[in-house]
């Protein structure tokens, strides 16, 4: 049995690590050890093969074992540590921002003073920020989680499969907007405006499935006071628990994904579907839901639906549409595809 180490010590993308764990749990070809920060370990919270780690421990931990492949889940800091790993081991890195990894050192240095200056200076002085591009060049493979981002440089890592569950029978059309309620990555003003102006005799429930705070929380509180009886909104002022997230995602009739086309990461422009994957894509696959995206989001996937001007009527029509996620995204098929990719990464 081939042995893999999966590292996530950056306190990001716990959902990606958990998806990898879920699909590899019953693999007959691979044994996986997981090295997580304490925060990530508490979020995934299971398994004898999960070890607490950090940038000061990981090199010694890897040295004590013999792995065929090291997968690094996030490289947004600890660049010196990750460079040492890529130089010594057969390493593949999951990349979340394609433009960031191709940014020149000159632009990285300039971007330090645009935002979060003290944190970015720490990345420069103590954690080897200017080594970031070297890490991706030294890694044997760079991985992406969205098949449409695949190219000669980037290998698609299939980790999302559609879970089997019985969807509750909703008396109210339930639209779920998953993700942190912030204008930074999603256009919530657009969502608030549509709900505020909604005139219908149908019953609707809009669930903001992510923590709301500051101005967005105030807007939701005001919005909830001025809705007709047949329209309801649900929102959270604290971190959404795993149990609540699962329950509402299973209950959803439709996912509404008002993502912004362009965002910034480390003051570098990234575009969803072009240089960056949205987590809503994984959500749609995992829970077998049709997802309404902005009309300017380009995708060849049949379950990604461009938003129309009459979006409320669109929701009504989509509620009765059936898309067979299990045909392509059942666990067995995705696991076989993943194992094929992992074998190719090891044989290099």
MOUR-V362572 format. One record per backbone hydrogen bond with DSSP energy under -0.5 kcal/mol. CO is the residue of the C=O (numbers start at 0). NH is the residue of the N-H. E is the energy in kcal/mol with one decimal. If there is no record, write none. Layout:
# MOUR-V362572
co: [CO | CO]
nh: [NH | NH]
e: [E | E]
This chain:
# MOUR-V362572
co: [1 | 2 | 2 | 3 | 4 | 4 | 5 | 6 | 7 | 12 | 13 | 14 | 15 | 16 | 17 | 18 | 19 | 20 | 23 | 28 | 30 | 32 | 33 | 33 | 34 | 35 | 36 | 37 | 38 | 39 | 40 | 46 | 48 | 48 | 50 | 53 | 53 | 56 | 56 | 57 | 58 | 59 | 61 | 64 | 68 | 69 | 69 | 70 | 70 | 71 | 77 | 78 | 79 | 80 | 81 | 82 | 83 | 84 | 84 | 88 | 89 | 90 | 90 | 91 | 92 | 92 | 96 | 97 | 98 | 99 | 103 | 104 | 105 | 106 | 107 | 108 | 109 | 110 | 110 | 115 | 116 | 117 | 118 | 119 | 120 | 121 | 121 | 122 | 126 | 126 | 127 | 128 | 130 | 131 | 132 | 133 | 134 | 140 | 141 | 142 | 143 | 144 | 145 | 146 | 152 | 153 | 154 | 155 | 156 | 158 | 160 | 162 | 164 | 167 | 172 | 172 | 173 | 173 | 173 | 174 | 175 | 175 | 176 | 179 | 180 | 181 | 181 | 184 | 185 | 186 | 187 | 188 | 189 | 190 | 191 | 192 | 194 | 202 | 203 | 204 | 204 | 205 | 205 | 206 | 206 | 207 | 208 | 209 | 210 | 212 | 212 | 213 | 214 | 215 | 216 | 217 | 218 | 219 | 220 | 221 | 222 | 223 | 227 | 229 | 231 | 233 | 235 | 240 | 241 | 242 | 243 | 244 | 245 | 246 | 247 | 253 | 254 | 254 | 255 | 256 | 256 | 257 | 260 | 262 | 264 | 267 | 269 | 270 | 270 | 270 | 274 | 275 | 277 | 277 | 278 | 279 | 280 | 281 | 282 | 283 | 283 | 284 | 285 | 289 | 290 | 290 | 291 | 292 | 293 | 295 | 300 | 302 | 302 | 304 | 307 | 308 | 309 | 310 | 311 | 312 | 313 | 314 | 315 | 316 | 317 | 322 | 323 | 323 | 324 | 324 | 325 | 328 | 329 | 330 | 331 | 332 | 333 | 334 | 335 | 336 | 337 | 338 | 339 | 340 | 341 | 342 | 343]
nh: [30 | 67 | 68 | 32 | 6 | 70 | 34 | 72 | 36 | 16 | 17 | 18 | 19 | 20 | 21 | 22 | 23 | 24 | 26 | 1 | 3 | 5 | 35 | 50 | 7 | 52 | 40 | 41 | 42 | 43 | 44 | 49 | 33 | 50 | 35 | 56 | 57 | 59 | 60 | 61 | 62 | 63 | 64 | 66 | 4 | 71 | 91 | 6 | 72 | 93 | 81 | 82 | 83 | 84 | 85 | 86 | 87 | 87 | 88 | 90 | 69 | 139 | 140 | 71 | 94 | 142 | 100 | 101 | 101 | 102 | 107 | 108 | 109 | 110 | 111 | 111 | 112 | 113 | 114 | 119 | 120 | 121 | 122 | 123 | 124 | 125 | 126 | 128 | 78 | 79 | 130 | 131 | 134 | 135 | 136 | 137 | 138 | 92 | 154 | 94 | 156 | 146 | 148 | 149 | 141 | 150 | 143 | 157 | 158 | 160 | 162 | 164 | 166 | 169 | 174 | 204 | 175 | 252 | 253 | 206 | 177 | 255 | 208 | 181 | 212 | 184 | 185 | 259 | 187 | 190 | 191 | 192 | 193 | 194 | 195 | 196 | 197 | 172 | 231 | 174 | 206 | 207 | 233 | 176 | 208 | 209 | 178 | 235 | 180 | 215 | 216 | 217 | 218 | 219 | 220 | 221 | 222 | 223 | 224 | 224 | 225 | 226 | 230 | 203 | 205 | 207 | 211 | 244 | 245 | 246 | 247 | 248 | 249 | 250 | 251 | 175 | 256 | 291 | 257 | 258 | 293 | 186 | 271 | 269 | 267 | 264 | 262 | 273 | 274 | 275 | 97 | 272 | 280 | 281 | 282 | 283 | 284 | 285 | 286 | 287 | 288 | 287 | 162 | 254 | 292 | 304 | 256 | 306 | 296 | 297 | 303 | 290 | 304 | 292 | 310 | 310 | 313 | 314 | 315 | 316 | 317 | 318 | 319 | 319 | 320 | 324 | 326 | 327 | 327 | 328 | 329 | 161 | 333 | 334 | 335 | 336 | 337 | 338 | 339 | 340 | 341 | 342 | 343 | 344 | 345 | 346 | 347]
e: [-2.9 | -2.7 | -1.1 | -2.7 | -0.5 | -3.3 | -2.9 | -3.4 | -1.9 | -1.8 | -2.6 | -1.8 | -2.3 | -2.3 | -2.7 | -1.9 | -1.6 | -1.2 | -1.7 | -2.1 | -2.9 | -2.8 | -0.7 | -3.4 | -2.7 | -2.6 | -2.9 | -2.1 | -1.3 | -2.4 | -3.2 | -1.0 | -3.1 | -0.5 | -2.5 | -1.2 | -2.3 | -0.5 | -2.1 | -2.4 | -1.8 | -1.3 | -1.3 | -0.6 | -2.2 | -0.5 | -2.9 | -3.2 | -0.6 | -2.7 | -2.3 | -2.3 | -1.8 | -1.6 | -2.5 | -1.9 | -1.0 | -0.6 | -2.6 | -1.1 | -2.6 | -1.4 | -1.4 | -2.5 | -0.5 | -3.5 | -1.5 | -0.6 | -0.7 | -1.6 | -2.3 | -2.6 | -2.1 | -2.5 | -0.9 | -0.6 | -1.1 | -1.6 | -0.6 | -2.5 | -2.5 | -1.8 | -1.9 | -1.7 | -3.1 | -2.4 | -1.1 | -2.1 | -0.9 | -1.6 | -2.4 | -2.0 | -1.7 | -1.3 | -1.6 | -2.4 | -1.9 | -2.1 | -2.7 | -3.0 | -2.8 | -0.5 | -2.2 | -1.4 | -0.5 | -1.6 | -2.4 | -0.7 | -0.7 | -0.5 | -0.5 | -0.6 | -0.7 | -0.9 | -0.6 | -2.6 | -0.5 | -2.8 | -1.5 | -2.8 | -0.6 | -2.6 | -1.9 | -1.7 | -0.7 | -0.7 | -1.2 | -2.6 | -1.6 | -1.2 | -3.2 | -2.2 | -1.9 | -2.3 | -2.6 | -1.8 | -1.3 | -1.8 | -2.3 | -3.1 | -0.5 | -0.6 | -2.6 | -3.2 | -1.2 | -1.8 | -2.2 | -0.7 | -1.8 | -1.0 | -1.2 | -2.0 | -2.4 | -2.2 | -2.3 | -2.2 | -2.7 | -2.4 | -0.7 | -0.7 | -1.5 | -0.5 | -1.7 | -2.5 | -2.5 | -3.2 | -3.0 | -2.5 | -2.5 | -2.4 | -2.4 | -2.4 | -2.2 | -1.6 | -1.5 | -2.4 | -0.5 | -3.0 | -0.5 | -1.8 | -0.7 | -3.1 | -1.4 | -2.7 | -1.2 | -2.7 | -2.7 | -1.9 | -3.0 | -1.5 | -2.9 | -3.2 | -1.6 | -0.6 | -2.0 | -2.3 | -1.8 | -2.9 | -2.2 | -0.6 | -2.1 | -0.8 | -2.6 | -2.3 | -0.6 | -3.2 | -3.0 | -2.7 | -2.1 | -0.7 | -1.4 | -2.6 | -0.7 | -2.5 | -0.5 | -1.3 | -2.0 | -2.4 | -1.7 | -2.2 | -2.6 | -1.8 | -0.6 | -0.9 | -1.5 | -1.6 | -0.7 | -0.6 | -0.7 | -3.2 | -0.8 | -3.1 | -2.3 | -3.0 | -2.2 | -1.9 | -2.7 | -2.8 | -1.8 | -2.0 | -2.8 | -2.4 | -1.7 | -2.0 | -1.8 | -1.9 | -0.5]
